[in-house]
Amino acid sequence: MNRTLLLVSAIGAGVSGGVFFAFSTFVMRGLGDIPAAQGAAAMQAINRAAPNPLFMLALFGTAVTGVIVGVIGLRDMSALGAVYAVVGAGLYLIPVVLTVVYHVPYNNQLEALDAAAPASADFWTTYLSRWTAFNHLRCLGALGAAVSFALAYRSAK
């Protein structure tokens, strides 16, 4: 196992998981506590700011390193840490897939709305609960991957 890639994967998954954790535990709740037009407008701004180089590197760079260590682990499951690396790679695919197939399209739907329009309030209420529920899965996947990659790192020689 490549310990450097395992360490990078563990750190990247932890950083991504931390971002998702923040949204699941207080950001979305805070946005839900303010008037719908303000919450939706704030989330639109957050969604426009999110695809920046550092966050994209953490999210998708970790996917690349995670898949690499997962494939290495699959090629030799008897290697120390291989099972943890494979589990970590699988777990990390959860937030990546959810981001691409669920959160980005849902964010695009929100972006298309006039946040101040009265009809947008109903969409915002539904968006808050659904987006957050699926974000919990992203958080658990990323944090589980971080633990798995760290265990693989610790086990590998």
Secondary structure, 3 states (H helix, E strand, C coil): CCHHHHHHHHHHHHHHHHHHHHHHHHHHHHHHCCCHHHHHHHHHHHHHHCCCHHHHHHHHHHHHHHHHHHHHHHHCCCCCCHHHHHHHHHHHHHHHHHHHHHHHHHHHHHHCCCCCCCCHHHHHHHHHHHHHHHHHHHHHHHHHHHHHHHHHHHHCC
